[in-house]
């Protein structure tokens, strides 16, 4: 049995043409305004999902070219302009052209070896990269497992948090004298300093990643009675990997900063020592070359780790 329902009974006028009764199981007739609004909305949807025209695709392609190529080139041109203006206002500061000619001479024979303290920039760069690899590798071997343990065990987290908070803000070079005293070797002290300063980002980011694993994942693992190895390889590691790779990127950047400063103080070989040696020779062009080499090397390391991090980032993969 259908029952008539009055909407807005107080203002209902049966003589009005627009007044209608709504019966159960039936839809009241649509007014002309409602039909016009529906048609307008349908038209907006069609406009929103219409395919891109050739002109739209061309504009999008040009915009991408501007962002990818033109913007970086404009920034480089601005840097060269500021550099040239600084050189014009100083008699000893080298211009970009003078630095370019010096760079051609430096990189003409990057691997010459005339003695312990007179080797090419290539050997110095390789020596620095080797120390970074040793210090960073040791920090990863210690920091990542410790980060997993801190994230999983509340007692260990509470126990080590004060120590981490105390030691993490210490300046990297403050650890260098202790390394020189303990190891009695400048290269070993530099590696030790890199280890101490690189371990914190990996440890902290890994622990945060473990703590942010959804509890439902672990509950399902308990229900399925998964082994510890399965929980680690199928749940913990994939979930923590983006956080861990962020810590790795931060640690590599810190390691590269530290090694340059440490080599300037300890001497021997390395890009930091080469830079300081050129300062002693008052060769500003070579100092700028060293700065550019340090920057490009750091940029390459950062880019390589970003590619690896994107491989393990679910957001990027989508």
Backbone as numpy.savetxt, mean C-alpha at the origin, in Angstrom:
# Nx Ny Nz CAx CAy CAz Cx Cy Cz
-65.40 -14.11 0.17 -66.26 -12.92 0.17 -65.38 -11.69 0.17
-65.65 -10.77 -0.78 -64.86 -9.56 -0.88 -65.40 -8.51 0.05
-64.53 -7.81 0.71 -64.92 -6.78 1.67 -64.38 -5.46 1.21
-65.21 -4.42 1.14 -64.78 -3.10 0.71 -64.06 -2.41 1.83
-62.89 -1.81 1.52 -62.10 -1.09 2.50 -62.01 0.35 2.07
-62.35 1.26 2.96 -62.30 2.68 2.65 -60.99 3.24 3.15
-60.28 3.94 2.27 -59.04 4.59 2.66 -59.31 6.06 2.86
-58.99 6.57 4.03 -59.24 7.99 4.32 -60.72 8.26 4.41
-61.42 7.47 5.23 -62.88 7.55 5.26 -63.39 8.93 5.59
-62.70 9.68 6.37 -63.19 11.00 6.78 -63.34 11.92 5.58
-62.42 11.80 4.59 -62.51 12.69 3.44 -63.04 12.01 2.22
-63.68 10.89 2.40 -64.16 10.12 1.26 -65.43 10.73 0.72
-65.50 10.95 -0.60 -66.69 11.50 -1.25 -67.11 10.54 -2.35
-68.22 9.84 -2.22 -68.60 8.85 -3.22 -68.91 9.45 -4.55
-69.21 10.76 -4.60 -69.53 11.38 -5.89 -68.31 11.75 -6.68
-67.10 11.77 -6.02 -65.86 12.13 -6.73 -65.47 11.02 -7.68
-65.10 11.33 -8.94 -64.73 10.28 -9.88 -63.47 9.56 -9.48
-62.60 10.24 -8.74 -61.33 9.62 -8.39 -61.43 8.71 -7.19
-62.58 8.72 -6.52 -62.74 7.87 -5.35 -63.14 6.48 -5.80
-62.40 5.47 -5.36 -62.66 4.09 -5.76 -62.53 3.19 -4.56
-63.21 2.07 -4.61 -63.13 1.08 -3.57 -62.09 0.05 -3.95
-61.28 -0.35 -2.96 -60.27 -1.38 -3.20 -60.80 -2.70 -2.67
-60.93 -3.66 -3.53 -61.42 -4.97 -3.13 -60.25 -5.90 -2.86
-60.47 -6.84 -1.93 -59.42 -7.81 -1.60 -59.02 -8.57 -2.86
-57.71 -8.68 -3.07 -57.19 -9.43 -4.21 -57.19 -8.62 -5.48
-57.59 -7.33 -5.43 -57.61 -6.50 -6.62 -56.78 -5.26 -6.38
-56.28 -4.65 -7.45 -55.48 -3.43 -7.37 -56.32 -2.26 -7.80
-56.37 -1.18 -7.03 -57.19 -0.03 -7.42 -56.69 0.57 -8.72
-57.58 1.10 -9.53 -57.17 1.69 -10.81 -56.17 2.81 -10.58
-55.17 2.88 -11.46 -54.14 3.91 -11.34 -54.63 5.22 -11.91
-54.29 6.31 -11.26 -54.65 7.63 -11.73 -53.72 8.05 -12.86
-54.07 9.10 -13.54 -53.24 9.59 -14.65 -51.89 10.09 -14.16
-51.87 10.70 -12.96 -50.59 11.17 -12.41 -49.67 10.00 -12.10
-50.24 8.92 -11.55 -49.43 7.74 -11.22 -48.87 7.10 -12.49
-49.71 7.05 -13.52 -49.25 6.47 -14.79 -48.12 7.31 -15.37
-48.27 8.63 -15.32 -47.22 9.52 -15.86 -45.92 9.37 -15.07
-46.05 9.24 -13.73 -44.85 9.08 -12.91 -44.15 7.75 -13.22
-44.96 6.69 -13.40 -44.36 5.39 -13.72 -43.66 5.43 -15.06
-44.28 6.08 -16.06 -43.65 6.18 -17.36 -42.35 6.98 -17.29
-42.38 8.06 -16.49 -41.17 8.87 -16.34 -40.05 8.08 -15.69
-40.41 7.27 -14.66 -39.40 6.45 -13.99 -38.83 5.40 -14.92
-39.73 4.79 -15.73 -39.25 3.80 -16.69 -38.31 4.43 -17.70
-38.64 5.67 -18.10 -37.75 6.36 -19.03 -36.40 6.65 -18.42
-36.39 7.03 -17.13 -35.11 7.28 -16.44 -34.28 6.01 -16.36
-34.95 4.87 -16.11 -34.21 3.61 -16.03 -33.60 3.27 -17.38
-34.37 3.49 -18.45 -33.85 3.21 -19.78 -32.65 4.08 -20.09
-32.74 5.37 -19.67 -31.60 6.27 -19.90 -30.38 5.83 -19.10
-30.63 5.31 -17.88 -29.51 4.93 -17.02 -28.78 3.70 -17.55
-29.52 2.80 -18.20 -28.89 1.55 -18.62 -28.61 1.52 -20.12
-28.80 2.65 -20.80 -28.53 2.64 -22.24 -27.05 2.40 -22.49
-26.70 1.71 -23.55 -25.29 1.43 -23.84 -24.52 2.70 -24.17
-23.22 2.66 -23.89 -22.38 3.83 -24.17 -22.23 4.00 -25.68
-22.33 5.24 -26.09 -22.13 5.55 -27.50 -20.64 5.61 -27.80
-20.32 5.73 -29.08 -18.91 5.84 -29.48 -18.26 7.08 -28.89
-19.02 8.17 -28.84 -18.47 9.41 -28.26 -18.20 9.24 -26.77
-19.12 8.56 -26.06 -18.92 8.34 -24.62 -17.69 7.47 -24.37
-17.53 6.43 -25.20 -16.35 5.58 -25.04 -15.06 6.34 -25.32
-15.09 7.21 -26.30 -13.91 8.01 -26.62 -13.56 8.95 -25.48
-14.59 9.59 -24.90 -14.35 10.49 -23.76 -13.79 9.73 -22.57
-14.33 8.53 -22.30 -13.83 7.73 -21.19 -12.38 7.30 -21.43
-12.07 6.95 -22.69 -10.70 6.55 -23.01 -9.74 7.72 -22.86
-10.15 8.89 -23.32 -9.30 10.08 -23.19 -9.09 10.44 -21.73
-10.15 10.30 -20.93 -10.02 10.61 -19.50 -9.04 9.66 -18.83
-9.08 8.37 -19.23 -8.16 7.40 -18.66 -6.72 7.69 -19.07
-6.53 8.14 -20.31 -5.18 8.49 -20.78 -4.64 9.68 -20.00
-5.50 10.65 -19.75 -5.07 11.83 -19.00 -4.64 11.45 -17.59
-5.44 10.58 -16.94 -5.11 10.19 -15.57 -3.89 9.29 -15.52
-3.70 8.44 -16.53 -2.62 7.47 -16.49 -1.29 8.04 -16.95
-1.31 8.89 -17.99 -0.06 9.37 -18.59 0.18 10.86 -18.37
-0.83 11.65 -18.69 -0.62 13.10 -18.68 -0.37 13.62 -17.27
-1.14 13.14 -16.30 -0.97 13.63 -14.92 0.42 13.32 -14.36
0.94 12.07 -14.48 2.31 11.83 -13.99 3.36 12.64 -14.74
3.20 12.80 -16.06 4.16 13.60 -16.82 4.12 15.06 -16.41
2.92 15.56 -16.10 2.81 16.94 -15.63 3.52 17.11 -14.29
3.38 16.11 -13.39 4.09 16.19 -12.11 5.59 16.14 -12.30
6.07 15.31 -13.23 7.51 15.24 -13.50 8.02 16.55 -14.08
7.22 17.14 -14.99 7.62 18.42 -15.56 7.68 19.52 -14.50
6.74 19.49 -13.56 6.77 20.47 -12.47 8.01 20.30 -11.61
8.39 19.05 -11.33 9.60 18.80 -10.55 10.84 19.33 -11.27
10.93 19.07 -12.56 12.09 19.56 -13.33 12.12 21.08 -13.38
10.95 21.70 -13.46 10.90 23.16 -13.48 11.39 23.75 -12.17
10.92 23.21 -11.05 11.38 23.69 -9.75 12.87 23.45 -9.59
13.33 22.30 -10.05 14.76 21.97 -9.98 15.59 22.96 -10.80
15.14 23.27 -11.99 15.87 24.22 -12.85 15.90 25.61 -12.24
14.78 26.04 -11.66 14.73 27.35 -11.03 15.68 27.41 -9.82
15.74 26.30 -9.05 16.66 26.27 -7.92 18.11 26.33 -8.38
18.42 25.66 -9.50 19.79 25.68 -10.01 20.18 27.06 -10.55
19.22 27.79 -11.11 19.53 29.12 -11.64 19.85 30.11 -10.53
19.33 29.89 -9.35 19.56 30.80 -8.23 20.72 30.33 -7.34
21.46 29.32 -7.76 22.61 28.84 -6.99 23.72 28.47 -7.96
24.92 28.90 -7.66 26.03 28.65 -8.56 26.52 27.21 -8.48
26.40 26.56 -7.33 26.94 25.22 -7.17 25.89 24.11 -7.28
24.63 24.46 -7.16 23.58 23.44 -7.26 23.43 23.03 -8.72
23.56 21.74 -9.04 23.55 21.31 -10.45 22.15 21.35 -11.05
22.09 21.70 -12.32 20.82 21.71 -13.04 20.47 20.29 -13.50
19.25 20.08 -13.97 18.90 18.74 -14.49 19.81 18.28 -15.62
20.23 19.20 -16.49 21.09 18.81 -17.61 22.47 18.40 -17.12
23.03 19.15 -16.17 24.33 18.79 -15.61 24.25 17.44 -14.90
23.19 17.22 -14.16 23.01 15.95 -13.46 22.88 14.80 -14.46
22.21 15.05 -15.57 22.05 14.02 -16.60 23.41 13.60 -17.17
24.27 14.59 -17.45 25.60 14.27 -17.97 26.42 13.49 -16.93
26.30 13.87 -15.66 27.02 13.13 -14.61 26.48 11.70 -14.49
25.16 11.54 -14.63 24.56 10.21 -14.55 25.05 9.32 -15.68
25.24 9.89 -16.86 25.76 9.09 -17.97 27.15 8.54 -17.64
27.97 9.36 -16.98 29.30 8.89 -16.59 29.23 7.85 -15.48
28.34 8.06 -14.52 28.22 7.13 -13.39 27.74 5.76 -13.86
26.74 5.75 -14.73 26.15 4.47 -15.17 26.86 3.88 -16.39
27.88 4.57 -16.89 28.66 3.96 -17.97 29.44 2.74 -17.47
29.91 2.80 -16.22 30.63 1.67 -15.62 30.13 1.49 -14.18
28.93 0.97 -14.00 28.36 0.88 -12.64 28.98 -0.21 -11.77
29.74 -1.14 -12.36 30.27 -2.26 -11.60 31.79 -2.31 -11.60
32.42 -1.14 -11.65 33.88 -1.14 -11.54 34.27 -1.39 -10.08
35.48 -1.86 -9.88 35.96 -2.18 -8.53 37.44 -1.80 -8.45
37.70 -0.69 -7.77 39.08 -0.21 -7.60 39.58 -0.36 -6.17
38.90 -1.15 -5.38 39.34 -1.32 -3.99 38.16 -1.37 -3.06
38.41 -1.56 -1.78 37.32 -1.73 -0.82 36.36 -0.55 -0.77
36.86 0.67 -0.84 36.00 1.85 -0.70 35.82 2.61 -2.01
36.12 1.97 -3.12 35.98 2.63 -4.42 35.40 1.63 -5.41
34.08 1.47 -5.34 33.37 0.57 -6.26 32.24 1.34 -6.92
31.73 0.80 -8.02 30.67 1.46 -8.76 29.35 1.49 -8.03
28.45 2.33 -8.53 27.16 2.49 -7.87 26.34 1.21 -7.93
26.58 0.38 -8.95 25.87 -0.89 -9.04 26.19 -1.82 -7.89
27.50 -1.94 -7.55 27.88 -2.79 -6.42 27.32 -2.24 -5.11
27.33 -0.92 -4.95 26.80 -0.31 -3.73 25.30 -0.58 -3.60
24.58 -0.48 -4.71 23.14 -0.73 -4.66 22.86 -2.19 -4.33
23.62 -3.10 -4.93 23.42 -4.52 -4.64 23.75 -4.85 -3.18
24.77 -4.20 -2.63 25.12 -4.43 -1.22 23.98 -3.99 -0.31
23.36 -2.86 -0.62 22.24 -2.38 0.20 21.05 -3.31 0.08
20.74 -3.74 -1.14 19.61 -4.66 -1.33 19.84 -5.99 -0.62
21.08 -6.44 -0.60 21.38 -7.69 0.10 21.13 -7.57 1.60
21.56 -6.47 2.18 21.33 -6.27 3.62 19.84 -6.14 3.91
19.13 -5.45 3.04 17.67 -5.33 3.23 17.02 -6.70 3.15
17.45 -7.53 2.20 16.86 -8.86 2.06 17.10 -9.70 3.31
18.32 -9.64 3.87 18.61 -10.42 5.08 17.79 -9.92 6.27
17.82 -8.62 6.52 17.10 -8.09 7.67 15.60 -8.26 7.54
15.06 -7.99 6.34 13.62 -8.12 6.12 13.20 -9.58 6.18
14.00 -10.47 5.62 13.65 -11.89 5.67 13.60 -12.43 7.08
14.58 -12.06 7.90 14.56 -12.49 9.31 13.36 -11.91 10.05
13.01 -10.65 9.74 11.85 -10.03 10.39 10.56 -10.74 9.99
10.46 -11.15 8.72 9.25 -11.86 8.29 9.16 -13.23 8.94
10.28 -13.93 9.05 10.27 -15.25 9.68 9.85 -15.18 11.14
10.20 -14.10 11.81 9.85 -13.97 13.22 8.52 -13.24 13.42
8.27 -12.19 12.66 7.13 -11.32 12.92 5.80 -11.91 12.50
5.74 -12.59 11.35 4.46 -13.11 10.88 3.94 -14.23 11.78
4.74 -15.25 12.12 4.21 -16.26 13.05 3.85 -15.68 14.42
4.65 -14.73 14.89 4.33 -14.11 16.17 3.03 -13.31 16.09
2.79 -12.67 14.94 1.53 -11.96 14.75 0.33 -12.90 14.78
0.46 -14.08 14.16 -0.62 -15.08 14.24 -0.86 -15.49 15.69
0.22 -15.71 16.43 0.06 -16.14 17.82 -0.58 -15.04 18.67
-0.17 -13.80 18.46 -0.74 -12.69 19.23 -2.22 -12.52 18.93
-2.57 -12.67 17.65 -3.97 -12.53 17.27 -4.86 -13.63 17.79
-4.30 -14.83 18.00 -5.10 -15.97 18.42 -5.16 -16.15 19.94
-4.11 -15.69 20.64 -4.02 -15.93 22.08 -4.13 -14.60 22.84
-5.20 -14.47 23.60 -5.42 -13.22 24.33 -4.35 -12.99 25.39
-3.92 -14.06 26.05 -2.90 -13.90 27.09 -1.60 -13.37 26.49
-1.19 -13.95 25.36 0.03 -13.49 24.70 -0.13 -12.06 24.20
-1.32 -11.73 23.74 -1.59 -10.36 23.30 -1.41 -9.37 24.44
-2.02 -9.67 25.59 -1.90 -8.78 26.76 -0.47 -8.73 27.27
0.25 -9.82 27.15 1.61 -9.87 27.67 2.58 -9.05 26.81
2.43 -9.11 25.48 3.38 -8.46 24.58 2.98 -7.05 24.18
1.73 -6.69 24.37 1.29 -5.34 23.96 2.08 -4.21 24.61
2.36 -4.26 25.93 3.18 -3.18 26.51 4.59 -3.12 25.93
5.17 -4.29 25.66 6.53 -4.30 25.10 6.54 -3.71 23.70
5.55 -4.09 22.87 5.46 -3.55 21.52 5.23 -2.05 21.55
4.35 -1.60 22.42 4.06 -0.17 22.53 5.29 0.62 22.99
6.14 0.00 23.80 7.35 0.66 24.29 8.44 0.75 23.23
8.66 -0.33 22.49 9.80 -0.40 21.58 9.51 0.09 20.17
8.26 0.01 19.74 7.94 0.36 18.36 8.24 1.82 18.01
7.98 2.80 18.90 8.26 4.19 18.51 9.74 4.57 18.52
10.62 3.69 18.95 12.04 4.04 19.05 12.60 4.29 17.65
13.39 5.34 17.52 13.99 5.67 16.23 14.87 4.53 15.73
14.86 4.24 14.43 15.66 3.13 13.91 17.14 3.25 14.24
17.69 4.45 14.11 19.12 4.61 14.33 19.51 4.46 15.79
18.53 4.52 16.69 18.86 4.31 18.11 19.29 2.87 18.37
18.89 1.94 17.49 19.28 0.54 17.67 20.67 0.25 17.11
21.20 1.16 16.29 22.48 0.89 15.63 23.65 0.73 16.60
23.80 1.60 17.62 24.93 1.38 18.55 24.88 0.04 19.26
23.68 -0.41 19.61 23.57 -1.73 20.26 24.01 -2.82 19.30
23.64 -2.69 18.03 24.07 -3.67 17.05 25.57 -3.68 16.86
26.17 -2.50 16.84 27.64 -2.43 16.71 28.33 -3.05 17.92
27.75 -2.85 19.09 28.36 -3.41 20.30 28.22 -4.94 20.33
27.06 -5.43 19.97 26.80 -6.87 20.07 27.54 -7.64 18.99
27.50 -7.14 17.74 28.03 -7.92 16.62 29.45 -7.49 16.23
29.88 -6.33 16.67 31.21 -5.82 16.33 31.47 -5.82 14.82
30.42 -5.58 14.07 30.52 -5.56 12.61 29.47 -4.60 12.07
29.90 -3.69 11.20 28.97 -2.70 10.65 27.88 -3.33 9.79
28.20 -4.25 8.85 27.12 -4.87 8.06 26.12 -5.64 8.92
26.63 -6.40 9.91 25.73 -7.14 10.78 24.86 -6.20 11.61
25.43 -5.08 12.06 24.66 -4.11 12.83 23.56 -3.49 11.97
23.87 -3.22 10.68 22.85 -2.67 9.79 21.71 -3.67 9.59
22.05 -4.94 9.41 21.02 -5.97 9.24 20.17 -6.09 10.50
20.82 -6.04 11.65 20.10 -6.10 12.93 19.13 -4.92 13.07
19.58 -3.73 12.67 18.72 -2.55 12.75 17.51 -2.69 11.83
17.73 -3.22 10.63 16.61 -3.45 9.70 15.64 -4.46 10.30
16.16 -5.50 10.91 15.31 -6.52 11.51 14.41 -5.92 12.59
15.00 -5.13 13.49 14.24 -4.56 14.60 13.14 -3.63 14.09
13.44 -2.84 13.07 12.47 -1.83 12.61 11.45 -2.40 11.63
11.75 -3.54 11.01 10.81 -4.12 10.04 9.83 -5.09 10.67
10.11 -5.56 11.85 9.28 -6.61 12.43 7.93 -6.08 12.91
7.88 -4.80 13.34 6.65 -4.30 13.95 5.49 -4.23 12.97
5.62 -3.64 11.77 4.44 -3.59 10.88 3.89 -4.96 10.52
4.77 -5.92 10.27 4.29 -7.26 9.90 3.60 -7.92 11.09
4.18 -7.80 12.26 3.59 -8.42 13.44 2.22 -7.82 13.76
2.14 -6.50 13.77 0.90 -5.83 14.18 -0.20 -6.06 13.15
0.10 -5.90 11.87 -0.93 -6.09 10.84 -1.41 -7.53 10.78
-0.51 -8.48 10.95 -0.94 -9.88 10.96 -1.84 -10.17 12.14
-1.50 -9.64 13.32 -2.34 -9.85 14.50 -3.72 -9.22 14.31
-3.77 -8.03 13.71 -5.07 -7.39 13.46 -5.90 -8.22 12.49
-5.25 -8.74 11.45 -5.97 -9.58 10.51 -6.55 -10.82 11.16
-5.81 -11.46 12.06 -6.31 -12.65 12.75 -7.49 -12.27 13.64
-7.42 -11.15 14.33 -8.49 -10.74 15.22 -9.77 -10.36 14.48
-9.66 -9.98 13.21 -10.83 -9.57 12.44 -11.44 -10.70 11.61
-10.98 -11.91 11.80 -11.61 -13.05 11.12 -13.02 -13.23 11.70
-14.06 -13.31 10.87 -15.42 -13.49 11.40 -15.52 -14.74 12.26
-16.20 -14.60 13.37 -16.36 -15.74 14.29 -17.12 -16.89 13.64
-18.00 -16.58 12.67 -18.76 -17.64 12.01 -17.84 -18.63 11.30
-16.72 -18.12 10.73 -15.79 -19.02 10.04 -15.23 -20.07 11.01
-14.82 -19.59 12.17 -14.24 -20.51 13.15 -15.30 -21.44 13.74
-16.52 -20.94 13.90 -17.59 -21.81 14.41 -17.89 -22.94 13.43
-17.91 -22.61 12.14 -18.13 -23.66 11.14 -17.00 -24.68 11.18
-15.76 -24.18 11.38 -14.62 -25.11 11.46 -14.78 -26.05 12.65
-15.29 -25.55 13.77 -15.50 -26.42 14.93 -16.60 -27.44 14.65
-17.66 -26.99 13.98 -18.76 -27.91 13.67 -18.28 -29.03 12.75
-17.44 -28.67 11.77 -16.92 -29.66 10.83 -15.74 -30.44 11.41
-15.31 -30.05 12.60 -14.20 -30.74 13.27 -12.93 -30.75 12.39
-12.61 -29.55 11.85 -11.42 -29.43 11.01 -10.16 -29.48 11.87
-9.12 -30.01 11.30 -7.84 -30.07 12.01 -7.22 -28.68 12.09
-6.23 -28.55 12.97 -5.56 -27.25 13.11 -4.92 -26.80 11.80
-4.35 -27.75 11.07 -3.72 -27.41 9.79 -4.75 -26.94 8.78
-5.92 -27.59 8.75 -6.97 -27.16 7.84 -7.50 -25.78 8.20
-7.66 -25.53 9.48 -8.12 -24.21 9.92 -7.12 -23.13 9.51
-5.84 -23.45 9.64 -4.81 -22.47 9.28 -4.78 -22.21 7.77
-4.78 -23.29 6.98 -4.61 -23.14 5.53 -5.88 -22.70 4.82
-7.06 -23.08 5.34 -8.32 -22.78 4.65 -9.05 -21.56 5.19
-8.77 -21.17 6.43 -9.51 -20.06 7.04 -8.57 -18.92 7.44
-7.60 -19.23 8.31 -6.76 -18.17 8.84 -5.92 -17.50 7.75
-5.17 -18.29 7.02 -4.24 -17.72 6.04 -4.93 -16.92 4.95
-5.99 -17.44 4.29 -6.64 -16.62 3.26 -7.26 -15.34 3.82
-7.80 -15.38 5.04 -8.42 -14.19 5.61 -7.40 -13.15 6.04
-6.25 -13.62 6.51 -5.23 -12.71 7.05 -4.31 -12.18 5.95
-4.26 -12.84 4.81 -3.27 -12.50 3.79 -3.29 -11.02 3.37
-4.45 -10.39 3.12 -4.41 -8.96 2.77 -3.78 -8.09 3.85
-4.10 -8.35 5.11 -3.50 -7.59 6.21 -2.00 -7.84 6.29
-1.62 -9.10 6.12 -0.22 -9.45 6.21 0.59 -8.79 5.09
0.04 -8.74 3.87 0.74 -8.11 2.76 0.86 -6.61 2.96
-0.12 -6.00 3.61 0.02 -4.58 3.95 1.18 -4.36 4.91
1.30 -5.23 5.90 2.44 -5.14 6.82 3.76 -5.36 6.12
3.79 -6.28 5.15 5.02 -6.53 4.39 5.42 -5.29 3.60
4.46 -4.65 2.96 4.76 -3.42 2.20 5.33 -2.33 3.10
4.70 -2.14 4.26 5.20 -1.13 5.19 6.60 -1.48 5.69
6.84 -2.75 5.93 8.14 -3.17 6.44 9.25 -2.97 5.42
8.97 -3.26 4.15 9.98 -3.06 3.11 10.33 -1.58 2.98
9.32 -0.72 3.01 9.61 0.71 2.97 10.45 1.17 4.14
10.13 0.67 5.33 10.92 1.02 6.50 12.34 0.50 6.38
12.49 -0.73 5.89 13.83 -1.32 5.76 14.69 -0.51 4.80
14.10 -0.07 3.69 14.88 0.69 2.71 15.29 2.06 3.27
14.43 2.66 4.06 14.79 3.93 4.71 15.93 3.73 5.70
15.82 2.66 6.47 16.80 2.44 7.55 18.17 2.12 6.98
18.25 1.31 5.94 19.56 0.88 5.45 20.36 2.06 4.91
19.69 3.01 4.26 20.41 4.17 3.73 21.01 4.98 4.88
20.22 5.22 5.92 20.72 5.98 7.06 21.81 5.22 7.80
21.64 3.91 7.95 22.65 3.12 8.67 23.97 3.10 7.92
23.92 2.97 6.60 25.16 2.94 5.82 25.88 4.28 5.82
25.14 5.35 5.95 25.79 6.66 6.04 26.61 6.78 7.31
26.21 6.05 8.35 26.92 6.12 9.63 28.00 5.05 9.75
27.77 3.88 9.18 28.71 2.78 9.38 29.82 2.72 8.34
29.57 3.26 7.14 30.60 3.22 6.09 30.67 1.87 5.42
31.76 1.66 4.66 31.92 0.40 3.93 31.37 0.51 2.53
30.41 -0.36 2.20 29.75 -0.32 0.90 28.25 -0.16 1.10
27.59 0.29 0.04 26.15 0.53 0.11 25.80 1.87 -0.48
24.58 2.02 -0.90 24.17 3.26 -1.55 24.20 4.43 -0.56
23.92 4.15 0.72 24.01 5.21 1.72 25.44 5.70 1.91
26.38 4.75 1.96 27.79 5.11 2.07 28.24 5.88 0.83
27.81 5.45 -0.36 28.19 6.13 -1.60 27.69 7.58 -1.60
26.47 7.79 -1.11 25.92 9.14 -1.03 26.75 10.01 -0.08
27.08 9.45 1.09 27.84 10.22 2.07 29.26 10.51 1.59
29.82 9.56 0.86 31.16 9.75 0.31 31.16 10.86 -0.73
30.12 10.94 -1.52 30.02 12.02 -2.52 29.82 13.38 -1.84
29.18 13.37 -0.68 29.06 14.61 0.08 30.43 15.07 0.58
31.22 14.12 1.04 32.57 14.47 1.46 33.40 15.02 0.30
33.09 14.56 -0.92 33.76 15.09 -2.11 33.10 16.33 -2.67
32.01 16.79 -2.01 31.25 17.97 -2.45 30.77 17.83 -3.89
30.36 16.63 -4.26 29.84 16.36 -5.60 28.32 16.31 -5.52
27.69 17.48 -5.67 26.24 17.55 -5.51 25.49 16.80 -6.60
26.05 16.76 -7.79 25.38 16.03 -8.88 25.26 14.55 -8.53
26.32 13.97 -7.98 26.28 12.56 -7.60 25.34 12.34 -6.41
25.22 13.32 -5.54 24.28 13.20 -4.43 22.84 13.12 -4.96
22.53 13.97 -5.93 21.19 13.94 -6.52 20.96 12.62 -7.24
21.98 12.11 -7.91 21.86 10.81 -8.57 21.56 9.72 -7.55
22.27 9.76 -6.42 22.02 8.76 -5.38 20.59 8.86 -4.84
20.11 10.09 -4.65 18.74 10.27 -4.17 17.74 9.69 -5.16
17.97 9.94 -6.45 17.06 9.40 -7.46 17.12 7.88 -7.52
18.32 7.32 -7.39 18.45 5.86 -7.39 17.72 5.26 -6.20
17.87 5.87 -5.03 17.17 5.39 -3.83 15.67 5.46 -4.03
15.19 6.58 -4.58 13.76 6.73 -4.80 13.20 5.74 -5.81
13.90 5.55 -6.93 13.43 4.61 -7.95 13.44 3.18 -7.42
14.48 2.82 -6.68 14.54 1.48 -6.12 13.39 1.24 -5.14
13.14 2.21 -4.27 12.01 2.08 -3.35 10.68 1.99 -4.09
10.54 2.76 -5.18 9.30 2.72 -5.95 9.11 1.35 -6.61
10.20 0.75 -7.12 10.12 -0.57 -7.73 9.74 -1.62 -6.69
10.36 -1.56 -5.52 10.01 -2.50 -4.45 8.55 -2.37 -4.05
8.08 -1.13 -3.92 6.70 -0.88 -3.55 5.74 -1.40 -4.62
6.08 -1.16 -5.89 5.22 -1.62 -6.97 5.14 -3.14 -7.04
6.28 -3.80 -6.85 6.28 -5.26 -6.88 5.42 -5.84 -5.76
5.53 -5.27 -4.57 4.74 -5.77 -3.45 3.26 -5.44 -3.62
2.95 -4.33 -4.28 1.53 -4.01 -4.55 0.92 -5.03 -5.50
1.69 -5.46 -6.49 1.19 -6.51 -7.39 0.92 -7.80 -6.63
1.84 -8.16 -5.74 1.64 -9.37 -4.95 0.44 -9.21 -4.01
0.32 -8.03 -3.38 -0.80 -7.80 -2.46 -2.12 -7.84 -3.20
-2.17 -7.32 -4.43 -3.41 -7.35 -5.21 -3.82 -8.77 -5.53
-2.85 -9.64 -5.65 -3.17 -11.05 -5.93 -3.94 -11.69 -4.76
-3.68 -11.21 -3.54 -4.31 -11.81 -2.37 -5.41 -10.93 -1.78
-5.78 -9.86 -2.48 -6.82 -8.96 -1.99 -8.11 -9.28 -2.72
-9.14 -9.67 -1.98 -10.41 -10.02 -2.59 -11.10 -8.81 -3.19
-10.95 -7.66 -2.56 -11.57 -6.46 -3.10 -10.99 -6.10 -4.44
-9.66 -6.19 -4.56 -9.02 -5.86 -5.81 -9.39 -6.90 -6.88
-9.51 -8.14 -6.45 -9.81 -9.19 -7.43 -11.18 -8.97 -8.06
-12.10 -8.43 -7.32 -13.42 -8.15 -7.87 -13.38 -6.96 -8.82
